[in-house]
Amino acid sequence: MEDAVVSEEGAAAAMYSMAEWAAHPQGQAVAKDPLIAWEEVAEGMSKVALQDLKVLDLTRVLAGPVATRFLAGYGARVLRIDPPWWNEPGVEPEVTLGKKRTGLDLTQPDDRQVFEGLLAQADVLVHGYRPGALTGLGYDPRRLRAISPHIIDVSLCAYGLRGPWAGRRGFDSLVQMSCGIAHEGMIRKKSAHPVSLPVQALDHATGYLLAAAVLRALRVRNQTGRILSARLSLARTAELLISEGARGFIGRDLTETANDLSETKEMTSWGSARRLRFPILIDGAEPKWQLPAGKLRMDAPAW
C-alpha cells in the first residue's frame, strides 16, 4: 500500500521497527548524513543585523513555520508566501505569529515576477519543498543565486537528500512511523496500534535547528563574507532523537496549568487568546512579536 500511494505521488508510511529502519537503505543513508548539511556557496560582504533581516518563508506545517516564527520573535521581518489553494486551519494561529502573510502562485508568470522581486530583496530563504520540487518550478540553486547573490538558503525535507527515499513526500507523523518511533511507542504502551510521541517532536526540534542554522549562517556572512546554505531533514532529527536513547513519556503528566500560559493576551484574526509560554530565551530576553497571528494571504506581497 505504501508503494502504491507513493507511486501516485502521495504521502504514506508503513510502520518499521527501529531495527528494521536501521537496516533499511534509507535509514542507512540518513544515519550517514550530518545533522545540518552545510555548503559554502559564495562570498560577498552583506552585513545585516537580525532586527533588519528579511526572511522569505516558503514553508508549511510545521517545522519551517516554527523556525520563521522564532526568527520573527527576535526581530526578523518574515514574509510568508502561500499558493491560493493552501490552508492550514488547525495550526494557522500557531504558525503565523509575527509574520506578514501573502499569496502567490509560482506557476503563473505575473506572480513569479513578484516573487523574484521579493527574493532579490531578501537576506534569507527558508523553504520546505521536497528535494527537486523548487527546481521543478525553475528555481534551482543557481537560479536562486542569480536573482539574489547573497541569499542564505536554508531548507528542510522529510527523508534527507540521499538514498532511495530522498525525494519522497512526508511529514512528522509519517517519519515517526518509518524510523521506528511509533513502533517503539506501541511496544512501551502495550498497544495494538502505532503510538507516536505526544507532540510533533520532529517538527519542533527541526524547526529550532533551522532557526539556529539561519543565525549561524548570518553570523558567518556578517563576520567573514562567506555565504552558507544549510539542509536538514525530519528523518535526521529522528536519528538524533533515537541515538540519545529512550527517556519515556509514558506516564508523565502533560496536563496544561496556569503557569504554562503567557501573562499577556494577543488579538488574533480569531479573537483574543493567551499563548503557551515560549520555551526559549536568548541572553535572558523573551521573544517579542510585532505582528499578531492571522489568516493566510491577508497581506500584500511586500516587506
Salt bridges, closest charged atoms under 4 A:
GLU2 OE2 - ARG168 NH1 3.56
ASP33 OD1 - ARG162 NE 2.87
GLU40 OE1 - ARG226 NE 3.08
ASP57 OD2 - LYS99 NZ 3.51
ASP82 OD1 - ARG60 NH1 3.29
ASP82 OD2 - ARG80 NE 2.67
GLU88 OE2 - ARG80 NH2 2.88
GLU94 OE2 - ARG69 NH1 2.68
GLU94 OE1 - ARG275 NH1 3.44
GLU116 OE1 - ARG143 NH2 3.24
ASP123 OD1 - ARG221 NH2 3.54
ASP153 OD1 - HIS127 NE2 2.74
ASP153 OD2 - ARG231 NH2 3.08
GLU184 OE2 - ARG188 NE 2.96
GLU263 OE2 - ARG277 NH2 3.64
GLU266 OE1 - ARG275 NE 2.52
ASP299 OD2 - ARG101 NH1 3.92
